[in-house]
C-alpha cells in the first residue's frame, strides 16, 4: 500500500496541538503542586518532563507528536518530498520553544498558518517542513 500525502487542514492541526498542549501542561501542573508542597526535586523532574515533551514532541513517533499520531498527521519535508527527519523536527521544536518564551509563537504562528496556502507555520518554513495527513491508498 502506498501513502497519499494531503495537506493537513487547520482543524486537525489545531486539535493535534491542543492534545500536545495538554500533554505539556499536565506535568508542569503536577510540578507546581509538588513545588508548593516543597518537594523541589520531584517538581523539577515533572517540570523538565513537560518541557522536554514540548521540545521533542515531533521527534517521537516517525515525525509525529502524540497529538499528530492520534489524528494521522506527520511532519513532512517539502523540499525533498519525504517524511521529516529527526534533525528537522528538532529544529521545529527548538524554534517553537524559543518563540514561546518570547511570547511570539501563538500570534506569529497563527497568522502565518492562516496566511499561508499550505497552512505552514513560521516553524515549518524555518525547518523546510509542513504538516500533512497521511492516508493509505
Residue frames as qw, qx, qy, qz and C-alpha x, y, z in Angstrom:
[[0.000, 0.887, 0.462, 0.000, 0.00, 0.00, 0.00],
 [0.411, 0.333, 0.004, 0.849, 1.19, 3.48, -0.84],
 [0.171, -0.606, -0.448, 0.634, 0.77, 6.59, 1.28],
 [0.221, 0.713, 0.379, 0.547, -1.05, 9.55, -0.20],
 [0.335, -0.220, -0.291, 0.869, 0.15, 12.93, 1.10],
 [0.055, -0.779, -0.486, -0.393, -2.58, 15.50, 1.75],
 [0.098, 0.418, -0.270, 0.862, -2.11, 18.95, 3.25],
 [0.256, -0.398, -0.779, 0.412, -3.37, 18.92, 6.85],
 [0.119, -0.745, -0.360, -0.549, -6.32, 21.21, 7.48],
 [0.024, -0.526, 0.365, -0.768, -6.33, 23.81, 10.24],
 [0.763, -0.425, 0.029, -0.487, -8.88, 21.95, 12.37],
 [0.957, -0.045, -0.242, 0.151, -6.75, 18.79, 12.51],
 [0.494, 0.395, -0.368, 0.681, -3.63, 20.82, 13.24],
 [0.309, -0.553, 0.227, -0.740, -5.41, 22.74, 16.00],
 [0.894, -0.333, -0.066, -0.292, -6.80, 19.54, 17.56],
 [0.866, 0.111, -0.311, 0.376, -3.37, 17.86, 17.49],
 [0.237, 0.485, -0.335, 0.772, -1.81, 20.98, 19.02],
 [0.574, -0.537, 0.095, -0.611, -4.46, 21.03, 21.75],
 [0.964, -0.196, -0.180, 0.012, -3.66, 17.40, 22.66],
 [0.703, 0.251, -0.298, 0.595, 0.06, 18.21, 22.74],
 [0.080, -0.594, 0.232, -0.766, -0.50, 21.32, 24.86],
 [0.798, -0.476, 0.003, -0.369, -2.41, 19.22, 27.39],
 [0.945, -0.034, -0.193, 0.263, 0.47, 16.71, 27.43],
 [0.413, 0.429, -0.283, 0.752, 2.82, 19.63, 28.15],
 [0.319, -0.589, 0.124, -0.732, 0.63, 21.34, 30.78],
 [0.870, -0.392, -0.239, -0.181, -0.20, 18.24, 32.87],
 [0.796, -0.080, -0.321, 0.507, 3.41, 17.55, 34.00],
 [0.194, 0.400, -0.172, 0.879, 4.00, 21.28, 34.55],
 [0.559, -0.553, -0.090, -0.611, 0.84, 21.47, 36.69],
 [0.903, -0.306, -0.283, 0.105, 1.98, 18.41, 38.66],
 [0.587, 0.201, -0.280, 0.733, 5.37, 20.12, 39.12],
 [0.145, -0.540, 0.084, -0.825, 3.64, 23.19, 40.56],
 [0.786, -0.501, -0.180, -0.315, 1.77, 21.04, 43.06],
 [0.866, -0.149, -0.260, 0.400, 4.99, 19.40, 44.23],
 [0.360, 0.392, -0.171, 0.829, 6.75, 22.79, 44.32],
 [0.407, -0.620, -0.029, -0.670, 4.03, 24.32, 46.50],
 [0.880, -0.450, -0.072, -0.131, 4.38, 21.36, 48.87],
 [0.193, -0.834, 0.518, 0.005, 8.18, 21.86, 48.93],
 [0.856, -0.034, 0.481, 0.186, 9.08, 18.65, 47.09],
 [0.163, 0.818, -0.284, -0.473, 11.52, 20.51, 44.87],
 [0.211, -0.333, 0.846, 0.359, 13.36, 17.55, 43.31],
 [0.376, 0.402, 0.834, 0.038, 10.10, 15.93, 42.19],
 [0.274, 0.844, 0.228, -0.400, 8.85, 19.32, 40.99],
 [0.013, 0.677, -0.530, -0.510, 11.97, 19.83, 38.85],
 [0.317, -0.021, 0.915, 0.251, 11.57, 16.34, 37.38],
 [0.362, 0.622, 0.691, -0.068, 7.95, 16.95, 36.24],
 [0.152, 0.870, -0.029, -0.469, 8.76, 20.46, 35.04],
 [0.087, -0.527, 0.700, 0.474, 11.62, 19.14, 32.90],
 [0.377, 0.215, 0.893, 0.117, 9.44, 16.27, 31.67],
 [0.350, 0.786, 0.440, -0.257, 6.82, 18.74, 30.39],
 [0.139, 0.855, -0.267, -0.423, 9.37, 20.98, 28.69],
 [0.285, -0.300, 0.836, 0.360, 11.23, 18.01, 27.20],
 [0.442, 0.466, 0.766, 0.039, 7.98, 16.84, 25.59],
 [0.260, 0.888, 0.162, -0.344, 7.35, 20.36, 24.29],
 [0.049, -0.733, 0.523, 0.431, 10.80, 20.47, 22.72],
 [0.079, -0.285, 0.899, 0.323, 10.99, 17.00, 21.15],
 [0.632, 0.261, 0.532, -0.499, 7.32, 16.14, 20.59],
 [0.718, 0.576, -0.129, -0.370, 7.57, 15.86, 16.79],
 [0.266, 0.571, -0.776, -0.033, 10.64, 13.62, 17.03],
 [0.563, -0.247, 0.687, -0.389, 8.93, 10.87, 18.98],
 [0.687, 0.219, 0.687, -0.085, 6.99, 8.68, 16.54],
 [0.497, 0.276, 0.600, 0.562, 8.32, 8.89, 12.99],
 [0.086, 0.150, 0.158, 0.972, 7.96, 12.70, 12.83],
 [0.433, -0.572, -0.492, -0.493, 4.72, 12.68, 14.83],
 [0.194, -0.293, 0.568, -0.744, 3.83, 14.05, 18.23],
 [0.151, 0.234, 0.923, -0.266, 1.23, 12.13, 20.21],
 [0.390, 0.570, 0.303, -0.657, -1.45, 14.59, 19.02],
 [0.389, 0.517, -0.507, -0.570, -0.36, 14.24, 15.40],
 [0.055, 0.117, -0.988, -0.090, -0.25, 10.44, 15.69],
 [0.300, 0.375, 0.754, -0.449, -3.82, 10.34, 17.03],
 [0.456, 0.684, 0.168, -0.544, -5.05, 12.49, 14.12],
 [0.807, 0.320, 0.413, 0.276, -2.93, 10.81, 11.43],
 [0.253, 0.960, -0.117, 0.022, -0.72, 13.86, 10.82],
 [0.852, -0.164, 0.114, 0.485, 3.00, 13.88, 10.19],
 [0.105, -0.832, 0.252, 0.483, 5.89, 16.30, 9.69],
 [0.801, 0.424, 0.347, 0.242, 6.93, 16.27, 6.04],
 [0.350, -0.465, 0.306, 0.754, 9.99, 17.75, 4.30],
 [0.538, 0.745, 0.270, -0.288, 8.59, 19.82, 1.43],
 [0.134, 0.775, -0.507, -0.354, 11.94, 20.36, -0.27],
 [0.010, 0.355, -0.919, -0.171, 12.94, 16.69, -0.54],
 [0.731, -0.029, -0.306, -0.609, 9.37, 15.29, -0.61],
 [0.605, -0.019, -0.777, 0.172, 9.84, 12.84, 2.28],
 [0.622, -0.707, -0.338, 0.014, 8.99, 12.41, 5.94],
 [0.015, -0.882, 0.326, -0.339, 10.93, 14.94, 8.02],
 [0.718, 0.091, -0.590, 0.358, 13.95, 13.54, 9.81],
 [0.583, -0.592, -0.424, 0.361, 14.83, 13.95, 13.49],
 [0.388, -0.129, -0.005, 0.912, 17.05, 16.98, 12.83],
 [0.094, -0.360, -0.389, -0.843, 14.27, 18.84, 11.02],
 [0.516, -0.644, -0.518, -0.224, 11.70, 18.06, 13.71],
 [0.587, -0.463, -0.311, 0.586, 14.13, 19.18, 16.42],
 [0.206, 0.104, 0.139, 0.963, 14.68, 22.46, 14.54],
 [0.334, -0.551, -0.472, -0.602, 10.89, 22.97, 14.53],
 [0.641, -0.594, -0.468, 0.131, 10.78, 22.19, 18.25],
 [0.520, -0.241, -0.171, 0.801, 13.69, 24.48, 19.13],
 [0.024, 0.268, 0.235, 0.934, 12.19, 27.40, 17.21],
 [0.487, -0.596, -0.497, -0.400, 8.76, 26.81, 18.77],
 [0.662, -0.464, -0.411, 0.421, 10.41, 26.60, 22.21],
 [0.365, -0.095, -0.049, 0.925, 12.29, 29.91, 21.72],
 [0.144, -0.385, -0.370, -0.833, 9.29, 31.69, 20.22],
 [0.544, -0.610, -0.564, -0.114, 7.10, 30.62, 23.12],
 [0.555, -0.476, -0.307, 0.609, 9.47, 32.19, 25.61],
 [0.159, -0.039, 0.144, 0.976, 9.46, 35.36, 23.56],
 [0.325, 0.505, 0.593, -0.537, 5.62, 35.21, 23.58],
 [0.274, 0.446, -0.397, -0.754, 5.59, 35.39, 19.79],
 [0.126, -0.028, 0.968, 0.215, 4.68, 31.83, 18.94],
 [0.294, 0.524, 0.761, -0.246, 0.93, 31.97, 19.21],
 [0.283, 0.788, 0.104, -0.536, 0.45, 35.25, 17.37],
 [0.109, 0.589, -0.617, -0.511, 3.08, 34.75, 14.65],
 [0.156, -0.055, 0.969, 0.181, 2.29, 31.09, 14.03],
 [0.376, 0.551, 0.682, -0.299, -1.48, 31.52, 13.86],
 [0.346, 0.797, -0.021, -0.495, -1.24, 34.37, 11.35],
 [0.008, 0.504, -0.759, -0.412, 1.49, 32.61, 9.37],
 [0.270, 0.128, 0.953, 0.053, -0.58, 29.42, 9.09],
 [0.387, 0.680, 0.509, -0.359, -3.73, 31.33, 8.13],
 [0.247, 0.801, -0.227, -0.496, -1.93, 33.44, 5.53],
 [0.100, -0.408, 0.841, 0.342, -0.03, 30.51, 4.00],
 [0.712, 0.179, -0.340, -0.588, -1.79, 28.49, 1.29],
 [0.662, 0.093, -0.743, 0.034, -0.33, 25.26, 2.73],
 [0.672, -0.693, -0.118, -0.234, -1.17, 26.16, 6.36],
 [0.759, 0.100, -0.349, 0.540, 2.56, 26.23, 7.16],
 [0.430, -0.883, -0.114, 0.149, 3.59, 27.98, 10.37],
 [0.089, 0.909, -0.403, 0.050, 6.76, 30.02, 10.80],
 [0.559, -0.477, 0.678, 0.003, 8.44, 26.97, 12.35],
 [0.832, 0.321, 0.449, 0.061, 7.53, 24.91, 9.27],
 [0.495, 0.859, -0.081, 0.103, 9.11, 27.45, 6.93],
 [0.187, -0.823, 0.532, -0.067, 12.27, 27.65, 9.06],
 [0.585, -0.296, 0.755, 0.012, 12.69, 23.85, 9.07],
 [0.281, 0.297, -0.693, -0.594, 11.50, 23.29, 5.48],
 [0.032, 0.179, 0.979, -0.093, 8.57, 21.18, 6.66],
 [0.499, -0.174, -0.132, -0.838, 4.80, 21.09, 6.58],
 [0.421, -0.009, 0.812, -0.405, 2.22, 19.02, 8.40],
 [0.463, 0.113, -0.625, -0.618, 0.42, 16.52, 6.19],
 [0.784, -0.061, 0.417, -0.456, -2.34, 13.98, 6.64],
 [0.092, 0.339, -0.894, -0.280, -1.24, 10.55, 5.52],
 [0.814, 0.126, 0.267, -0.501, -3.83, 8.20, 4.12],
 [0.462, -0.150, 0.840, 0.240, -3.38, 4.69, 2.70],
 [0.540, 0.452, -0.264, -0.660, -4.16, 4.35, -1.00]]
